[in-house]
Structure formats: structure tokens, C-alpha cells
Amino acid sequence: MKRKLLWKKEGALVSVLAVCVLLAACGEEETGTDAGEGSSVSGSVSEEISDADDASGGEGTNIPSGEESAEDFGGDEGADELTVEETVNPYTKPDSLESNEDIENARKYIWQEYLNQVRNDAARMEEVENRAMTFGEATMKYGAFVLGEPDELGYPLFIALHGGGQSDTPDLNDSQWVQMTSYYQNSVENGIYVNPRGVRDTWDCHFNPESYPLYDRLIENMIAFYDVDPNRVYLTGFSAGGDGVYAIVAKMADRFAAANMSAGHPNGLPLWNLYNMPLQLQVGENDTAYDRNIVTAQYGQLLDGYQEELGGGYIHNTYVHQGQGHNFRDNSISDQKVMADSAAWLESGDSAVVEVDANAIRFMEQYVREPLPERVVWDLSQRAEQRTGESFYWLQADGGLTEGRIVASCDRETNSINVEECSIAGEVTFLLSNDMLDMFAPVTVNTPAGSNTVTVTPDFDLLYETTMERGDYNYQFAAKITVTFE
């Protein structure tokens, strides 16, 4: 069956017929053995959602073994091809960028040019048609479901990662992929729900090197073809999917509004880049394989420490589910019993409990991304080498720089960029938007080495380049300042 996608000329989706067909066997019981913290084999065995443990919380229907799942959401079932309306650019390219009005007109013009280009790209259309994208030697398949109605900003996007991991055959990961079709979807009232299939049957199935540019591509396609609001993109995952959440947000925090990690392992990753992205951590009290229970509580403490050191940021919850093993109800409509203080539970065995709303979707959807935050923390050790973009929020650095950290803020009142600390040896570029600063007045850059005031010139080509880099209209920058740090 084909999908017919139609949209208004301004970019609002009119209708989508989404079909996801997945064939797989039933999930297997966990057979994992313990491994130490940071072990690279944390997802190397069958660690998955178990029907017997009622991980679905009773709110949805799991797909039976060996059957097809087909969900139709609007559109024309008789359509035999992906059809696109003829599009024109209703905006006019300004002759120059001499005012904020000129910049805004240029941004609208370039964004529409980008949409027209993507929506008429045969490769992009085939990706959406086939629910599969390829980068290098890796292909990411996914299911996509349209739920409810968009608001004036479009649809939120929920990306859900399945359990599984290393396997001699694809059966385990296929079964968990099917399970994830409904697992978190049942909590989504309005939005696009996407469940990607891990690109390989390896312990790091969700974060192979090729995975990161594929997530970029997935998000870009969802914005362009499904009217997704880029400021409401959410990531959640269970077991091996939880491993994936840790890895992905560590490198791509600027793409997401919030994330939920359930029953996964961080494999020793630092999370400095999450200053502006809320994260919920969940684990079962008795999930001792790979010390997941202990490590989850430790990472709650890690985020506590980051928050204290930098005086803010790092919004997070840490929920250790009382008496639960690898499976627990992080998608239930009812409150769950968790340790009142995960740090006290870890350090002294304090078993006092409270009841909380542990629903992953409800946690995430309360947050909206601030794409141009006043303060940014960027740890360059967490760059994904195969991503083509070199930017993080409003910072940019050559892809070859993979060490060091910078903490920087922008202040509209003083029209300044303030670098609090920087251990990067090389050039860092500050990308400027008229939503951040007044680009028609001198901009002061304050660094630990001193201050410098410069005059910038808005540049149409830079607006175009930054639009194309991330396919996100929030990341259109008209000027830049580059500073060399030693």
C-alpha cells in the first residue's frame, strides 16, 4: 500500500496515510549476566520488554507473534504513489539585509526554498514512501503513526527505541521492534509516533556510527513531510533502547526537547551537553544485570553534580521502581511506586517510597525546546564523527575538534557573548540570530582572556548554509563571530 502526502503551500500537512507493516516473533525472556559499569557489552544479550511482566501497563494491545500490524491514519487508500502539490515560493528574496525585517524576509524565503527542495527530492520522497533511510552501509527502517490532530505549530514527534541488542539473527530485535510499535504509542494523544529499527543486530544497535546522521535525516524528513514542530521532538527507549537514549542525547541534545531513558546503561558517557535538555532516568530496583539499578542512580547523582557545579540546568528525574526487575511500567496511566530518594537508596539502602507519574510520554511532552538558549554547555568529546553538521545550538566548531568543553552565554541586554570557560584548543564560532542579539549594533565577546567588540554584517549565504545544515528553521543564522582559543 502506498502513502499519499499532501500539504498546504505554507507547509501545513493536510493528510497522511501511514502504514507500518512489521513481522516478528514473540519477545524472549531476559538471559543477561552481570557486567561492570561502563562495560561495552551492556546491550549484548537479550534484554527486552517482556509481555509476561505486563510492560505495556494494560493500556494497549501488543501485536501477536507472526501477525501484521497495519494502522491507517487518514488519506486516500486508493493512492498509488506519493503525490506532491506544485509548490511556489510566496516570499521574495530581499536585495540586501539592512534591517531585521530584511532578515526575517530572507529567513522565510530560504526556508520555503529548503522545503521545496526537500519535498521534490526523489531520494527523500522514496525514504518517506518506504519508511527506510540509508547512510553508508547502514539502513534504518521505521514505523510511523499519525495520532490526533496538529496544533498551530504542527505535530510533536515521539521517537521510541526498542530493546534487544546483540543477536545472531534479526529475530530478537525484530520482535522488540514490533513491541515498540504500541509500547509508548498508547500514551500519545496527539503527535507523530516513530519507532526506528536498530541499524544492526549489535549491542549498540541504536547508536552505530551511521545511526546519528540517520536520526538527523529522520527528524528533517518529519519536519518537512509531516509538519512536525522541531521544538517538540522527544526521544525515549527501553533496555537497549535506553542505552541508545544515553548515547544519542549526549551527542544530539540540541535536537530534542526532552528524553526518557528506561532500563538502559550509559556505558560511561558524560552528559555535559544536556544542560538545556530535560532527562528522566528509570530503572527497576532489582535490575542487577550490568548493575543497571546502581548505575542509573549514580547517573542521577552525576546530573545533580553537574547542576550544582554550573548553578542550574540539567533538569532530571531519577526513578528506581520499587521491587521491579528489568521490566516496569513506565507507560502506565497510573502512578508507580519509586524510591523517594534514589541517592539515599544507593548510599544507605533507604527504601522509603513515593508514588509518582512515571509515564515517559507525559514527562517529555511538558517541555518545549529552547533552540537558542541563553547558556550553552558543549562537550566536544561527544561529537558523532559521521554527522555532517558542525554546530550545536548556536555554537560551531570544525569537525576535527573532538576535545575540550566550552560554557558560553548570550546577553541581549548588553549585546554580548560571554565565554565563562573554554578548554578547546582551536576556533569556536558563535552563530548569531536576530532572535538572540541586535546584529545592527556592536557585539562584545567576553572571554577569560579579555574582551573584544566587533561589528557584524548579516549574510544571506550564511542564512542559507545554516538552514541547510540542520533543516530546522530555528537554526537560521545571519552572522557569525569566530574566536581562536589556545
C-alpha positions in Angstrom: 0.0 0.0 0.0 1.3 3.5 -0.9 1.1 6.6 1.2 -0.3 9.9 -0.2 1.1 13.0 1.5 -0.4 16.4 0.8 0.4 19.7 2.3 -0.5 23.3 2.0 1.8 25.7 0.3 2.8 27.2 3.6 3.9 23.8 4.9 0.9 22.6 6.9 0.2 18.9 6.4 -3.3 18.2 5.1 -3.4 14.4 5.2 -1.2 11.4 5.8 -1.9 7.7 5.2 0.7 6.0 7.3 1.2 2.2 7.1 3.7 0.3 9.2 4.0 -3.5 8.5 6.3 -5.4 10.8 6.7 -9.2 11.0 8.4 -10.7 14.0 8.5 -13.4 16.6 7.4 -13.0 20.3 9.9 -11.5 22.7 12.1 -13.7 24.8 12.9 -13.7 28.5 16.0 -11.8 29.7 19.1 -14.0 29.8 21.6 -11.4 30.7 24.5 -11.8 33.2 26.0 -9.1 35.3 28.7 -6.8 33.9 30.6 -4.0 35.4 29.7 -0.3 35.0 30.8 1.1 31.7 31.1 -2.3 30.1 30.8 -2.1 26.3 28.6 -5.2 26.3 25.8 -3.7 28.3 23.3 -4.5 25.5 25.0 -7.5 24.1 22.4 -10.1 25.1 18.6 -10.4 25.1 17.4 -7.6 27.3 13.9 -6.7 26.3 10.4 -5.8 27.2 8.5 -8.9 28.4 4.8 -9.4 27.8 4.7 -11.7 30.9 5.8 -8.8 33.0 3.0 -6.6 31.6 5.3 -3.9 30.5 2.6 -2.3 28.5 0.7 -1.4 31.6 -2.5 -2.9 30.2 -3.3 0.3 28.3 -2.6 -1.0 24.8 -2.8 -4.2 22.7 0.5 -5.9 21.9 1.0 -7.2 18.4 0.7 -11.0 18.4 3.5 -13.2 17.2 3.7 -13.6 13.4 0.9 -11.2 12.6 0.9 -8.0 10.6 0.4 -4.5 12.1 -1.3 -2.0 9.8 -2.5 1.3 11.1 -4.2 3.7 8.7 -4.5 7.3 9.6 -6.5 9.4 7.1 -5.6 10.0 3.5 -6.7 8.2 0.3 -6.4 4.4 0.4 -6.6 4.3 -3.4 -3.5 6.4 -3.8 -0.8 4.5 -5.9 2.0 6.9 -5.4 3.4 9.7 -3.2 1.9 12.8 -4.6 3.1 16.4 -4.1 1.3 19.5 -4.9 3.1 22.0 -7.1 4.8 24.5 -4.8 6.0 28.0 -5.4 7.8 30.3 -3.1 5.4 33.0 -1.9 8.2 35.0 -0.4 10.6 37.4 -2.2 14.4 37.3 -1.8 15.4 40.6 -0.3 18.1 42.6 -2.2 20.0 43.2 1.0 20.0 42.5 4.7 19.9 46.0 6.2 17.2 45.6 8.8 15.6 42.9 10.9 12.7 42.9 8.5 15.0 42.1 5.7 16.5 39.2 7.7 13.0 37.9 8.6 12.0 38.0 4.9 15.2 36.3 3.9 14.6 33.5 6.5 11.1 32.9 5.2 12.3 32.9 1.6 15.2 30.4 2.3 13.0 28.2 4.5 10.5 27.8 1.7 13.2 27.2 -0.8 14.5 24.4 1.5 11.1 22.8 1.9 10.5 22.9 -1.9 13.9 21.3 -2.4 13.4 18.5 0.1 9.8 17.8 -0.9 10.8 17.4 -4.6 13.9 15.4 -3.9 13.3 11.9 -5.3 15.6 10.3 -2.7 13.8 12.0 0.2 10.4 11.0 -1.2 11.5 7.4 -1.5 12.7 7.4 2.1 9.3 8.6 3.3 7.5 6.2 1.0 9.5 3.1 2.0 10.0 4.1 5.7 13.7 3.4 5.3 16.8 5.6 5.1 20.4 4.6 4.2 23.7 6.1 5.2 26.8 4.4 4.1 26.3 0.7 4.7 23.6 1.0 7.3 19.8 1.2 6.7 17.3 2.4 9.3 13.8 1.2 8.9 11.0 2.7 11.0 7.3 2.6 11.6 5.3 5.9 11.6 1.9 6.6 13.1 -0.1 9.8 13.0 -2.2 10.3 16.1 -4.8 13.0 16.8 -4.5 16.5 15.3 -1.7 19.0 15.0 -1.9 22.4 16.7 -1.0 25.7 15.2 2.7 24.8 15.4 2.3 21.3 13.9 2.7 17.9 15.5 5.1 16.8 18.3 7.4 13.9 17.3 8.0 11.0 19.6 10.9 8.7 18.7 10.8 5.3 20.6 13.7 2.9 20.6 13.2 -0.8 21.1 15.0 -3.3 23.3 17.1 -6.2 22.1 20.7 -5.7 21.2 23.3 -8.2 20.1 21.8 -11.2 18.3 23.0 -13.9 15.9 19.8 -13.4 13.9 17.4 -10.5 13.5 14.6 -12.2 15.2 15.1 -10.7 18.7 15.4 -7.2 17.5 12.5 -7.6 15.1 10.3 -8.8 17.9 11.2 -5.9 20.1 10.7 -3.5 17.2 7.2 -4.8 16.9 6.7 -4.5 20.6 7.7 -0.8 20.5 5.0 -0.2 17.9 2.5 0.1 20.7 4.5 0.3 23.8 4.7 4.1 24.2 2.3 4.9 21.4 -0.7 4.2 23.7 0.3 7.3 25.8 0.4 9.6 22.8 -2.8 11.6 22.2 -1.6 14.0 19.5 1.6 13.5 17.6 3.7 11.5 15.2 5.0 8.3 16.8 8.0 6.8 15.1 9.7 3.5 16.1 13.1 3.0 14.4 14.7 -0.4 13.9 18.3 -0.6 15.1 20.5 -0.5 12.1 22.5 -3.6 13.1 22.0 -6.6 15.4 24.8 -5.4 17.7 24.9 -4.4 21.3 24.9 -0.8 20.2 22.1 -1.4 17.7 20.7 2.2 18.1 24.0 4.0 18.1 26.2 2.5 15.4 28.3 5.3 13.9 25.8 5.7 11.0 22.9 6.0 13.3 23.5 9.6 14.2 23.2 11.1 10.7 20.2 8.9 10.2 18.5 10.4 13.2 19.2 13.8 11.7 17.7 12.7 8.4 14.7 11.2 10.2 14.0 14.4 12.1 14.5 16.6 9.0 12.1 14.4 7.0 9.5 14.5 9.7 9.7 18.3 9.8 9.4 18.7 6.0 6.8 15.9 5.2 4.8 15.5 8.4 4.5 19.1 9.7 6.5 18.3 12.9 7.3 21.1 15.3 11.1 20.9 15.6 10.8 22.4 19.2 8.8 19.3 20.3 10.9 16.4 19.3 11.2 13.7 22.0 13.3 10.6 22.5 12.5 7.6 24.6 13.7 4.0 24.8 13.7 0.8 26.9 16.6 -1.6 27.6 18.9 -1.5 24.6 16.7 1.5 23.6 17.7 3.1 26.9 21.3 2.6 26.0 20.6 4.4 22.8 18.9 7.3 24.6 22.0 7.9 26.7 24.3 7.9 23.6 22.1 9.9 21.3 21.2 12.8 23.7 24.9 13.0 24.7 25.7 13.9 21.1 22.5 15.5 19.8 20.9 17.3 22.7 20.2 20.3 20.6 17.7 18.2 18.5 15.4 17.3 21.4 13.0 19.0 23.8 13.3 16.2 26.4 14.1 12.5 26.7 13.3 9.4 28.8 15.7 6.6 29.5 14.3 3.3 30.8 16.3 0.2 31.9 19.4 1.1 29.9 23.1 1.6 30.6 25.2 4.7 29.9 28.5 2.9 29.2 30.4 5.7 31.0 29.3 8.5 28.7 29.5 12.1 30.1 26.3 14.1 29.9 27.5 17.7 30.0 25.7 18.5 26.8 22.3 18.1 28.5 22.3 21.5 30.2 19.2 22.6 28.3 17.5 19.2 27.7 15.5 17.5 30.5 16.1 13.8 31.0 14.1 11.2 33.0 16.0 8.1 34.2 14.1 5.0 35.2 15.2 1.5 36.3 13.9 -1.4 38.4 15.2 -1.8 41.9 16.2 -5.4 41.2 17.6 -4.8 37.6 21.0 -6.1 38.6 22.3 -7.1 35.1 25.2 -4.9 34.3 24.4 -3.1 37.6 21.8 -1.1 35.8 20.0 -0.3 39.0 23.2 1.1 40.6 24.4 2.9 37.5 21.1 4.6 36.9 21.1 6.0 40.5 24.7 7.1 40.0 23.8 9.0 36.8 21.1 10.8 38.7 23.8 11.9 41.1 26.0 12.8 38.2 23.4 15.2 36.9 22.9 16.5 40.4 26.6 17.3 40.4 26.5 19.0 37.0 23.6 21.1 38.2 25.4 22.2 41.3 28.7 22.9 39.5 27.1 25.1 36.9 24.4 26.6 39.0 21.4 25.4 37.1 20.3 23.4 34.0 20.2 19.6 33.8 16.5 19.1 34.7 16.0 15.4 35.5 14.1 12.8 37.4 15.6 9.6 38.7 13.1 6.8 39.4 14.1 3.5 40.9 10.9 1.4 40.7 10.3 -0.5 44.0 10.6 -4.3 43.8 10.8 -4.3 40.0 13.3 -6.1 37.8 14.2 -5.3 34.2 10.6 -4.6 33.3 8.4 -1.9 34.9 5.5 0.3 33.9 7.0 3.4 32.5 4.0 3.8 30.2 1.2 3.3 32.7 -1.7 5.7 33.2 -1.5 5.1 36.9 1.2 6.3 39.4 4.1 4.0 40.2 6.0 3.3 43.5 9.6 4.5 43.3 12.3 5.2 45.8 11.7 8.6 47.4 15.4 9.5 47.2 17.4 7.4 44.6 20.7 8.8 46.1 19.7 7.8 49.6 18.6 4.3 48.3 22.0 3.9 46.6 24.1 5.2 49.5 22.3 3.9 52.6 19.7 1.5 51.4 16.9 3.9 52.3 13.8 2.1 50.9 11.2 4.8 51.6 8.9 5.1 48.6 6.6 7.6 46.9 4.0 7.3 44.2 4.8 9.3 41.0 3.6 9.7 37.5 6.4 7.7 35.7 4.8 7.8 32.3 7.6 8.6 29.8 5.4 10.4 27.3 3.8 12.7 29.9 7.1 13.6 31.3 8.6 14.6 27.9 5.6 16.4 26.4 5.6 19.0 29.2 8.8 20.5 27.7 9.4 22.6 24.7 12.9 23.0 23.3 14.5 26.5 23.5 16.6 26.3 20.3 18.6 29.5 21.2 19.2 29.1 24.9 20.9 31.9 26.8 23.5 29.5 28.1 25.1 26.5 26.3 27.5 23.8 27.5 29.2 21.9 24.7 31.5 19.0 25.4 33.3 18.3 22.1 34.3 14.8 23.2 30.7 13.7 22.5 30.7 14.5 18.8 29.4 11.9 16.4 32.1 11.6 13.7 29.8 10.7 10.8 27.4 13.6 11.3 27.9 16.2 8.6 26.8 19.2 10.7 29.4 21.0 12.8 27.0 23.1 15.0 25.5 22.7 18.5 22.7 25.1 19.3 24.4 28.5 18.4 28.0 27.2 18.6 30.1 25.8 15.8 33.5 24.2 15.6 35.4 22.3 12.9 34.6 18.6 13.0 38.2 17.7 13.6 38.0 19.3 17.1 36.9 16.5 19.4 38.3 17.6 22.8 37.5 20.3 25.3 34.4 22.0 26.7 33.0 25.4 26.4 30.4 27.2 28.5 29.0 30.3 26.9 26.0 32.6 27.2 24.5 35.4 25.2 23.0 38.5 26.7 20.6 40.6 24.7 20.7 43.5 27.2 24.4 44.1 26.8 24.5 42.7 23.2 27.3 40.4 24.2 28.6 36.8 24.1 30.2 35.7 27.3 32.5 32.7 27.5 32.7 31.5 31.1 35.2 28.8 30.4 36.8 27.1 27.4 39.3 24.2 27.3 39.0 23.8 23.5 42.3 24.4 21.6 41.1 25.9 18.3 38.5 28.1 16.6 34.9 28.3 18.0 32.3 30.2 16.0 29.4 32.0 17.6 26.4 31.9 15.3 24.2 34.9 15.6 20.4 35.3 15.1 18.3 38.4 15.3 16.3 36.4 17.9 19.4 36.5 20.1 21.1 39.8 19.7 20.9 43.1 17.8 23.1 42.5 14.8 23.0 46.1 13.7 24.8 47.2 16.9 28.4 46.4 18.0 28.6 42.9 19.6 31.0 42.3 22.5 32.7 39.0 23.0 34.0 38.4 26.6 36.4 35.6 27.1 38.7 34.6 30.0 41.5 36.2 28.0 39.8 39.5 27.5 37.0 41.4 25.6 36.6 42.4 22.0 33.8 44.4 20.4 33.1 43.8 16.7 30.6 44.9 14.1 29.0 42.0 12.2 27.4 42.0 8.7 24.3 39.9 8.1 25.0 37.5 5.3 22.3 35.8 3.1 24.7 33.0 2.2 25.2 32.1 5.8 21.5 32.1 6.4 21.2 29.6 3.5 24.1 27.4 4.7 22.8 27.2 8.3 19.3 26.4 7.2 20.6 23.5 5.0 22.9 22.2 7.7 20.1 21.1 10.2 16.9 21.5 8.2 15.4 23.5 11.2 14.0 27.0 10.8 15.1 27.8 14.3 18.7 27.4 13.4 19.0 30.0 10.7 21.9 32.4 11.5 22.7 35.6 9.6 26.1 36.5 11.1 28.9 34.9 13.0 32.0 35.7 15.1 34.9 33.3 15.3 37.4 33.2 18.2 40.6 31.2 18.5 41.2 29.6 21.9 44.6 28.3 23.0 
